[in-house]
Amino acid sequence: MRLAHDIALASPWVVADMIDATTFTELAGRYRVMGVPVTYFDGRLSQLGAAPEERFVDLVLQADRLRRARPS
């Protein structure tokens, strides 16, 4: 989560939120969170468990490409 927040602080195009799945069970259920940590990128891509920095940045860039490919 630290990397997600660091990227969000450095970029106005990235938002990072962290929730406690045991407190927000409805939200955890909506995203089918079964283990932690789990990171969602633009609600489409996810990473279960800690990811190496290179993989994490790759997923951020991949989510951006998918977002840009969506029709406006």
Secondary structure, DSSP 8 states (H G I E B T S, - for coil): -HHHHHHHHH-TT-------TTT-HHHHHHTT--SSSEEEETTTEEEES---HHHHHHHHHHHHHHHHHS--
